[in-house]
């Protein structure tokens, strides 16, 4: 496993305020990728997502409260192997365009997203 990224979901009308707050705190600008506002850090990163885009980012997931730490994304060398290990331990996985995730219901916390290491 490698670099990780945290996904923070916020109210649509609060998105710009959160992006600006983290720009000041981190001292770097966010790069917009689709609905995501991504802060690339030396190790991992942070992405801010408006609530209206949550289903696009994590299909089928709901935010129980706002702001909501929706996911921890982990980069792995072998997606197939990671998926096999997770499913082999009884966890259901759900597909994403660049990987897969385990639902917050199953992790008892945030969604756990797996992507191939770049």
MDAnalysis code that builds the backbone (N, CA, C; Angstrom):
import MDAnalysis as mda
import numpy as np

u = mda.Universe.empty(354, n_residues=118, atom_resindex=np.repeat(np.arange(118), 3), trajectory=True)
u.add_TopologyAttr("name", ["N", "CA", "C"] * 118)
u.add_TopologyAttr("resid", np.arange(1, 119))
u.add_TopologyAttr("resname", ["UNK", "UNK", "UNK", "UNK", "UNK", "UNK", "UNK", "UNK", "UNK", "UNK", "UNK", "UNK", "UNK", "UNK", "UNK", "UNK", "UNK", "UNK", "UNK", "UNK", "UNK", "UNK", "UNK", "UNK", "UNK", "UNK", "UNK", "UNK", "UNK", "UNK", "UNK", "UNK", "UNK", "UNK", "UNK", "UNK", "UNK", "UNK", "UNK", "UNK", "UNK", "UNK", "UNK", "UNK", "UNK", "UNK", "UNK", "UNK", "UNK", "UNK", "UNK", "UNK", "UNK", "UNK", "UNK", "UNK", "UNK", "UNK", "UNK", "UNK", "UNK", "UNK", "UNK", "UNK", "UNK", "UNK", "UNK", "UNK", "UNK", "UNK", "UNK", "UNK", "UNK", "UNK", "UNK", "UNK", "UNK", "UNK", "UNK", "UNK", "UNK", "UNK", "UNK", "UNK", "UNK", "UNK", "UNK", "UNK", "UNK", "UNK", "UNK", "UNK", "UNK", "UNK", "UNK", "UNK", "UNK", "UNK", "UNK", "UNK", "UNK", "UNK", "UNK", "UNK", "UNK", "UNK", "UNK", "UNK", "UNK", "UNK", "UNK", "UNK", "UNK", "UNK", "UNK", "UNK", "UNK", "UNK"])
u.atoms.positions = np.array([
    [0.834, -1.173, 0.000],
    [0.000, 0.000, 0.000],
    [0.876, 1.232, 0.000],
    [0.266, 2.339, -0.436],
    [1.060, 3.532, -0.562],
    [0.328, 4.781, -0.120],
    [0.511, 5.817, -0.885],
    [-0.050, 7.114, -0.553],
    [-1.545, 7.032, -0.367],
    [-2.057, 7.866, 0.520],
    [-3.490, 7.872, 0.743],
    [-4.035, 9.290, 0.652],
    [-5.340, 9.335, 0.463],
    [-6.040, 10.605, 0.303],
    [-7.315, 10.529, 1.151],
    [-7.679, 11.612, 1.775],
    [-8.901, 11.693, 2.560],
    [-9.916, 12.514, 1.778],
    [-11.172, 12.039, 1.764],
    [-12.254, 12.738, 1.084],
    [-13.176, 13.363, 2.122],
    [-13.322, 14.671, 2.047],
    [-14.188, 15.421, 2.945],
    [-15.379, 15.930, 2.143],
    [-16.591, 15.545, 2.555],
    [-17.820, 15.983, 1.887],
    [-18.408, 17.130, 2.693],
    [-18.758, 18.202, 1.981],
    [-19.298, 19.396, 2.637],
    [-20.558, 19.847, 1.912],
    [-21.344, 20.679, 2.576],
    [-22.541, 21.238, 1.948],
    [-22.134, 22.020, 0.706],
    [-22.937, 21.924, -0.332],
    [-22.619, 22.602, -1.595],
    [-22.286, 24.076, -1.384],
    [-23.125, 24.759, -0.596],
    [-22.935, 26.200, -0.410],
    [-21.710, 26.524, 0.450],
    [-21.120, 25.522, 1.084],
    [-19.929, 25.713, 1.910],
    [-18.637, 25.298, 1.201],
    [-18.744, 24.730, 0.008],
    [-17.574, 24.179, -0.676],
    [-16.467, 25.207, -0.852],
    [-16.788, 26.374, -1.392],
    [-15.756, 27.388, -1.626],
    [-15.095, 27.822, -0.327],
    [-15.873, 27.929, 0.739],
    [-15.322, 28.332, 2.035],
    [-14.344, 27.280, 2.560],
    [-14.689, 26.001, 2.413],
    [-13.778, 24.939, 2.852],
    [-12.506, 24.904, 2.004],
    [-12.676, 25.060, 0.701],
    [-11.504, 25.053, -0.183],
    [-10.568, 26.199, 0.188],
    [-11.120, 27.357, 0.423],
    [-10.291, 28.513, 0.794],
    [-9.632, 28.303, 2.156],
    [-10.337, 27.741, 3.106],
    [-9.776, 27.477, 4.434],
    [-8.576, 26.535, 4.326],
    [-8.731, 25.453, 3.580],
    [-7.627, 24.497, 3.460],
    [-6.490, 25.058, 2.605],
    [-6.795, 25.935, 1.650],
    [-5.732, 26.587, 0.883],
    [-4.857, 27.397, 1.827],
    [-5.481, 28.111, 2.743],
    [-4.724, 28.912, 3.702],
    [-3.937, 28.029, 4.668],
    [-4.571, 27.001, 5.178],
    [-3.921, 26.119, 6.147],
    [-2.748, 25.374, 5.519],
    [-2.953, 24.832, 4.318],
    [-1.925, 24.009, 3.668],
    [-0.913, 24.831, 2.878],
    [-1.284, 26.065, 2.531],
    [-0.374, 26.923, 1.782],
    [-0.214, 26.539, 0.328],
    [-1.186, 25.817, -0.216],
    [-1.162, 25.417, -1.634],
    [-2.566, 25.532, -2.209],
    [-2.659, 25.749, -3.511],
    [-3.986, 25.800, -4.129],
    [-4.526, 24.388, -4.387],
    [-5.844, 24.304, -4.471],
    [-6.485, 23.041, -4.853],
    [-6.568, 22.986, -6.365],
    [-6.493, 21.783, -6.888],
    [-6.700, 21.553, -8.318],
    [-8.083, 20.932, -8.461],
    [-8.906, 21.479, -9.342],
    [-10.241, 20.921, -9.513],
    [-10.193, 19.799, -10.539],
    [-10.690, 18.632, -10.116],
    [-10.781, 17.455, -10.978],
    [-12.229, 16.991, -10.898],
    [-13.003, 17.310, -11.925],
    [-14.425, 17.024, -11.867],
    [-15.017, 17.769, -10.685],
    [-15.804, 17.095, -9.843],
    [-16.384, 17.780, -8.686],
    [-15.431, 17.889, -7.496],
    [-14.275, 17.274, -7.609],
    [-13.314, 17.243, -6.499],
    [-12.401, 18.469, -6.516],
    [-12.099, 18.965, -5.320],
    [-11.083, 20.007, -5.150],
    [-9.946, 19.306, -4.425],
    [-8.842, 19.064, -5.126],
    [-7.787, 18.184, -4.628],
    [-6.556, 18.984, -4.213],
    [-6.137, 18.742, -2.968],
    [-4.895, 19.291, -2.454],
    [-3.882, 18.152, -2.454],
    [-2.881, 18.248, -3.325],
    [-1.838, 17.224, -3.398],
    [-0.759, 17.565, -2.382],
    [-0.560, 16.656, -1.445],
    [0.434, 16.859, -0.406],
    [1.657, 15.994, -0.678],
    [2.718, 16.253, 0.029],
    [3.945, 15.476, -0.161],
    [3.661, 13.987, 0.030],
    [2.877, 13.685, 1.022],
    [2.449, 12.304, 1.242],
    [0.926, 12.315, 1.235],
    [0.326, 11.774, 0.195],
    [-1.126, 11.684, 0.117],
    [-1.780, 12.975, -0.296],
    [-2.983, 13.192, 0.200],
    [-3.697, 14.383, -0.169],
    [-5.044, 14.487, 0.511],
    [-5.728, 15.574, 0.201],
    [-7.056, 15.858, 0.718],
    [-7.903, 16.287, -0.454],
    [-9.138, 15.762, -0.515],
    [-10.059, 16.254, -1.523],
    [-11.346, 16.681, -0.853],
    [-11.884, 17.788, -1.332],
    [-13.137, 18.321, -0.824],
    [-14.174, 18.142, -1.921],
    [-15.311, 17.553, -1.543],
    [-16.361, 17.223, -2.502],
    [-17.673, 17.812, -2.010],
    [-18.405, 18.528, -2.883],
    [-19.725, 19.005, -2.476],
    [-20.700, 17.836, -2.353],
    [-21.638, 17.955, -1.434],
    [-22.600, 16.893, -1.176],
    [-23.327, 16.443, -2.444],
    [-23.656, 17.367, -3.319],
    [-24.393, 17.009, -4.543],
    [-23.602, 16.080, -5.454],
    [-22.290, 15.970, -5.263],
    [-21.443, 15.103, -6.097],
    [-21.059, 13.805, -5.401],
    [-21.551, 13.574, -4.188],
    [-21.149, 12.369, -3.449],
    [-21.465, 11.095, -4.221],
    [-22.642, 11.016, -4.834],
    [-23.000, 9.799, -5.559],
    [-22.099, 9.575, -6.773],
    [-21.589, 10.636, -7.348],
    [-20.646, 10.508, -8.472],
    [-19.292, 9.976, -7.986],
    [-18.879, 10.402, -6.808],
    [-17.575, 10.018, -6.262],
    [-17.632, 8.643, -5.596],
    [-18.677, 8.390, -4.828],
    [-18.874, 7.111, -4.125],
    [-20.320, 6.660, -4.356],
    [-20.581, 5.997, -5.475],
    [-21.948, 5.635, -5.848],
    [-22.696, 4.872, -4.749],
    [-23.889, 5.371, -4.447],
    [-24.747, 4.715, -3.482],
    [-24.523, 5.099, -2.037],
    [-23.504, 5.898, -1.757],
    [-23.212, 6.276, -0.373],
    [-23.966, 7.548, 0.004],
    [-24.277, 7.674, 1.270],
    [-24.967, 8.841, 1.811],
    [-24.122, 9.441, 2.929],
    [-24.219, 10.744, 3.086],
    [-23.505, 11.432, 4.170],
    [-24.421, 11.508, 5.381],
    [-24.032, 10.914, 6.508],
    [-24.891, 10.947, 7.684],
    [-24.930, 12.321, 8.358],
    [-23.909, 13.133, 8.105],
    [-23.798, 14.465, 8.683],
    [-22.826, 15.265, 7.820],
    [-22.803, 16.563, 7.983],
    [-21.848, 17.402, 7.252],
    [-21.115, 18.302, 8.228],
    [-19.853, 18.564, 8.039],
    [-18.990, 17.902, 7.059],
    [-18.804, 16.438, 7.428],
    [-18.467, 15.643, 6.423],
    [-18.370, 14.198, 6.587],
    [-17.079, 13.686, 5.972],
    [-16.248, 13.024, 6.768],
    [-15.061, 12.372, 6.224],
    [-15.570, 11.094, 5.568],
    [-15.714, 11.137, 4.247],
    [-16.403, 10.079, 3.513],
    [-15.515, 8.907, 3.150],
    [-14.230, 9.152, 2.931],
    [-13.388, 8.049, 2.451],
    [-11.926, 8.267, 2.763],
    [-11.252, 7.154, 2.859],
    [-9.791, 7.094, 2.904],
    [-9.403, 6.310, 1.656],
    [-8.612, 6.903, 0.800],
    [-8.186, 6.243, -0.431],
    [-6.745, 5.778, -0.277],
    [-6.498, 4.539, -0.662],
    [-5.176, 3.948, -0.545],
    [-4.709, 3.510, -1.930],
    [-3.477, 3.843, -2.272],
    [-2.881, 3.409, -3.539],
    [-2.189, 2.067, -3.319],
    [-2.487, 1.101, -4.178],
    [-1.893, -0.233, -4.057],
    [-1.182, -0.603, -5.352],
    [-0.217, -1.499, -5.248],
    [0.520, -1.938, -6.428],
    [-0.306, -2.863, -7.314],
    [-1.192, -3.648, -6.725],
    [-1.937, -4.655, -7.472],
    [-3.397, -4.634, -7.034],
    [-4.248, -3.966, -7.826],
    [-5.664, -3.871, -7.485],
    [-6.326, -5.239, -7.389],
    [-6.010, -6.122, -8.309],
    [-6.605, -7.459, -8.308],
    [-6.304, -8.211, -7.033],
    [-5.063, -8.125, -6.599],
    [-4.665, -8.821, -5.364],
    [-5.354, -8.202, -4.163],
    [-5.395, -6.869, -4.108],
    [-6.051, -6.193, -2.992],
    [-7.528, -6.580, -2.929],
    [-8.173, -6.592, -4.073],
    [-9.594, -6.956, -4.131],
    [-9.799, -8.402, -3.687],
    [-8.940, -9.272, -4.113],
    [-9.023, -10.684, -3.748],
    [-8.875, -10.880, -2.241],
    [-7.935, -10.181, -1.645],
    [-7.719, -10.287, -0.200],
    [-8.947, -9.772, 0.555],
    [-9.466, -8.638, 0.139],
    [-10.608, -8.047, 0.831],
    [-11.846, -8.929, 0.691],
    [-12.142, -9.362, -0.528],
    [-13.304, -10.222, -0.738],
    [-13.105, -11.578, -0.068],
    [-11.869, -12.063, -0.044],
    [-11.569, -13.325, 0.608],
    [-11.781, -13.287, 2.109],
    [-11.806, -12.080, 2.662],
    [-12.067, -11.916, 4.089],
    [-13.524, -11.548, 4.372],
    [-14.379, -11.738, 3.356],
    [-15.809, -11.576, 3.554],
    [-16.384, -10.201, 3.350],
    [-15.601, -9.270, 2.814],
    [-16.106, -7.922, 2.573],
    [-16.543, -7.758, 1.127],
    [-17.687, -7.130, 0.927],
    [-18.164, -6.835, -0.426],
    [-17.405, -5.622, -0.952],
    [-17.109, -5.629, -2.237],
    [-16.471, -4.476, -2.872],
    [-17.427, -3.912, -3.914],
    [-17.260, -2.623, -4.186],
    [-18.081, -1.954, -5.196],
    [-17.144, -1.265, -6.177],
    [-17.454, -1.357, -7.476],
    [-16.538, -0.811, -8.481],
    [-16.538, 0.715, -8.540],
    [-15.380, 1.243, -8.907],
    [-15.185, 2.652, -9.231],
    [-14.412, 2.708, -10.541],
    [-14.456, 3.815, -11.258],
    [-13.727, 3.884, -12.536],
    [-12.237, 3.565, -12.422],
    [-11.612, 3.951, -11.298],
    [-10.172, 3.747, -11.143],
    [-9.820, 2.740, -10.060],
    [-10.779, 1.915, -9.649],
    [-10.503, 0.951, -8.584],
    [-11.786, 0.375, -8.024],
    [-11.850, 0.318, -6.695],
    [-13.032, -0.214, -6.019],
    [-13.059, 0.335, -4.605],
    [-14.203, 0.125, -3.923],
    [-14.258, 0.546, -2.531],
    [-15.081, -0.408, -1.699],
    [-14.845, -0.324, -0.383],
    [-15.608, -1.050, 0.613],
    [-16.469, -0.004, 1.306],
    [-17.764, -0.262, 1.387],
    [-18.719, 0.689, 1.938],
    [-18.454, 1.004, 3.401],
    [-18.804, 2.228, 3.785],
    [-18.681, 2.650, 5.180],
    [-19.490, 1.744, 6.099],
    [-20.594, 1.202, 5.601],
    [-21.390, 0.272, 6.416],
    [-20.562, -0.942, 6.811],
    [-19.719, -1.413, 5.904],
    [-18.897, -2.588, 6.181],
    [-17.638, -2.264, 6.981],
    [-17.081, -1.075, 6.797],
    [-15.858, -0.715, 7.532],
    [-16.166, -0.171, 8.919],
    [-17.427, 0.166, 9.141],
    [-17.872, 0.774, 10.406],
    [-17.193, 2.111, 10.635],
    [-16.945, 2.818, 9.548],
    [-16.313, 4.131, 9.616],
    [-16.471, 4.819, 8.285],
    [-15.373, 5.236, 7.700],
    [-15.382, 5.858, 6.377],
    [-15.278, 4.779, 5.302],
    [-15.718, 5.116, 4.098],
    [-15.521, 4.216, 2.965],
    [-14.023, 4.031, 2.751],
    [-13.627, 2.861, 2.328],
    [-12.224, 2.572, 2.073],
    [-12.067, 2.331, 0.579],
    [-11.376, 3.254, -0.093],
    [-11.211, 3.219, -1.550],
    [-9.819, 2.698, -1.876],
    [-9.736, 1.858, -2.904],
    [-8.459, 1.331, -3.385],
    [-8.280, 1.749, -4.836],
    [-7.126, 2.321, -5.145],
    [-6.754, 2.718, -6.503],
    [-5.364, 2.168, -6.805],
    [-5.085, 2.012, -8.095],
    [-3.747, 1.577, -8.489],
    [-2.750, 2.703, -8.234],
    [-1.587, 2.328, -7.754],
    [-0.520, 3.303, -7.535],
    [-0.097, 3.847, -8.889],
    [0.014, 5.159, -8.955],
    [0.390, 5.814, -10.227],
    [1.866, 5.647, -10.497],
])
